[in-house]
Amino acid sequence: MITKRIIPCLDVKDGRVVKGVNFTGLNDVSSPVTLAEYYSRCGADELVFYDITASAEGRKLFTDILTEVASKIFIPLTVGGGINTVEDFDRVLKCGADKVSVNSGAIRNPDLIYEAAKRYGNQCVVISCDIKRVDNEFRVFSKGGRVDTGMEAISWIKRCVDNGAGEVVVNSIDTDGVKKGFDLPMLKAVLDAVNVPVIASGGAGSAADFIKLFRELPTIDAGLAASIFHFREVEISDLKKEMIKNGINARI
């Protein structure tokens, strides 16, 4: 049985970790370096680092903070924000990232995924998709959830995987920060469409939400969350013990 991954997410703005609800109302949480070190010690399987305003502000990702984070942790690191070219992939990987997550950059240039996968391998390229329901359709949003692209999300994700993306992060804007559970219908639609690892993001409020996620969608690879881990509402070690108790394979 494949081990299910638990992944904390650092949403970084102006050099600080922040968290909001439905992608808005951002509040300061902590230093990304301090949090990253903590998660590396306490049993996280991977870490995601998003520079959440890089695309909207039209700038490159803050590499100084990223380099410091990468130097302090001993778990795989996925990095996103302001990734628009293959050179951006190169820069972030040289800072210590293991995988690079792209969203708005791929929307602007769909060939970016193919070019990056060709140079660095599919396993290095992650498509991160911010999705919200609009008129009963799963719609892709760009620029940190600010702009409705008008594109239907499932066909877009499938296109990205066909172009070489080796992993998909599904960010549900509808459930982000609400803490009422993951968006299972949205996740199921993605799982039915692709055959690469899929990471669920948005909505976790308790250990029970992760148990429900892995039980109801047994082919999902990982659960990602931010505030419940940042504010110690759920300890990763306790969550993993609960997973094992419920017959879900986890790395202790």
N, C-alpha and C positions, 0 to 999 in steps of 0.2 A: 504493500500500500504506500502511495506517495505521501511524503510528509507535507502537511499543510503549513504554509509560511505565514508568520505574523509580522507585519511591516508597519512601523511608525512612520509618519510623514512630517517633515519639517517644512512648513510654508514660510518662506523668508521674505520679509519686506524691509528695506532700509537696514539690512544687517541684523534684524531681529526676527525671531519666530513669532508668528501671529496666528490667530484663529478667529473665524467668524461663523455666521450661519447663512446657508444658501449663497456662499461666496461673497457676502457683504458684512459690514459692521465689524471690521477687523480689530482685535484687541491684542496688545502686547503680551507675550507669554514668557520668553526666556532667550538666552543666548543660544544660537544654533550649535556652537562648539560644546557648551555644557550639556545640552540635551543629547547631542550625538554620542558623547562619551558615556552618558548614563545608559542609553539604549544599547550600546555595544556591550556594556557590562551585564545588563539585566536580562539577556536572553532573546532580544529581537533577532529575527532571521536575516533581515536586510533593513536598509534605511533608504528613504526617498527624500531628496532635497529639491524643493521647487523654489526658484526665485520668481515669486508669483506676479511681480509687476514688470519684469524685464520686457515682455512682449508688448504690453500696453504702453510702456514708456519708450519703446523703440530703442532699447539699449542692449548691450551684451550682459551676460550673467556676471555677478560679482565673484571673480575667481579667487580673490584673496581669502575670503571666508570659507569658500569651498575647499581650498587647499588645506586650510587648517583643520576643517572637519574631517577630511579624508585621512589626514595624518594621525588622527586620534582614535580611529575606529578599526575594528578587526572583523567587520561583516561587509557583505557586498553593498555598494552604494550606487543608487540610480539618481541621476541629476537631470533637471529640466528647467526651462525658463530662458527665453531669448535664443533658442536654438533655430537658426535660420539657414545655415550653410553646413557643408561637410567640414569646413574649417572650424566651425563652432563645436562640432563633435570632437575634432582633434584637440582643441584647446581644453575642453572639459575633461576628456580622457587623460590628458597630460597632467591635470590637476589631481587625479586620483580616482575619478569615477570609474565604475565597472560597466555601467550601462548608461545610455543617454536617452532621455525621454523627450519626445517632440510632439507638439500639438499645433499651435498657430503657424509655426514654420512649415509644417507639412501641408497645411491648408493653403498657404500661399504658394507653395511649390511642391506638389505631390511627388515629383521625381526625387526629392530629397531623401526619402526613405530608401528608395532603390539604390541611390548613389552611396548612401552611408552603409547600407547592408553589404553592398559589393565590396566596399573598402574595409569595413571592420567586422563583418559577419552579422548574420541575423540576430544572434544572441545578444548583440550589443545595442540593438535598436528597439526602443519601446515606443509604441504609439499610446499617448495619453489622450483620452477623449472626454471632454466635459459635455455632458448630455443633459438636456432638459426637455420635458414634454411640452410640445407646442401644437395645439389643434390635433390632439390624439396621435401625434407622431413624435418619435425620438429624434430630437434635433441636435446637431453639433453646434457648440458655442466656441468662440475663440477669444483671445486676449483675456485669459483668466476668468472666463465665464461672462464677459461683458457684452459680447457681440454675437447675435444669432446669424449663423452663416447661411441658413436656409437649407443646409444639406441634411438628408436623412442619415441618422447615425450608424445603423447596422450595415448598410451598404458601404458607407465610408470606411468603417473599421475593416470590413472584408477586403476592400480595395487596398488598404494599407498593409494588411497581412500578405495579400497576394504580391505586393511590391517588395516584401522582405522584412516587415516588422516581426520580431520574434517573440514579442510579449505585448499584451494589451492591458492598460489600466483604465477601468471604467469608473469615471467620476460622476456620480449622480448629483446634479445641482439641486434637484428636488428634495433630496434627503440629507444634503451636506449640513453637518452640525446640528441636525434636529434630534439625533439620538433616539430615533424610533425604530431602528433596524435598517439593514441594507435593502437596496432596491432590487428585490429578487426577480420580478418580471423583466426588468431591463437587463439584468445580468444573464438571465436564461436566454434571452433573445441573442445576446452576444455569443454565449457559449454554443448555441445551436448553429452559429454562422461561421465560426473559426475553429481551427484545431491547434492553436498555440496557447501557452499559459495565459490565463485571464486573472487579473487582480481586481477584487471588489473594493471600491472606495466610496465613502459617503453614507453616514447614517448610524454607525455603530454607537450604541449607548451603554452596552453591558456585555459581559462574557456570554450571556445567553444569546445575544445577537450573532456572535461568531459561531456558536454551536448550531443555531438555526441555519446560518449561511452554509456551513459545510455539510450539514445533514440533508438539506433540501436541494442543494446544488453540489452533489458529490464530485463533479468534475472541475469545480472552481479550484484554482491553485493557491490563492492567498487572500487574506483579508488585511486591508490597510485602514488605519485610523490615526487621528491626531489628538484632539482635545482630551479624550478619555484616558489616553496614555500620558499626555503632558501634565494633566492635573491629578494624576495618580488615582483616578476613579476606578481604573482597572489596571492591576499589575500584570505585566506580561507573563511572569512566572506562574501566577495564580491562574491566568487564562489557559495556559498550556496544560496545567494539571487538570483543569476542568475538561479540556478537550480530550485528553487521554482517558479520563474517567467515562467520557461519553463515546469511546471507541473511535476517536479521531486522532490520526497519527500526527504527533508533534515532536519537534526536537527540544529536548530538555537540556 
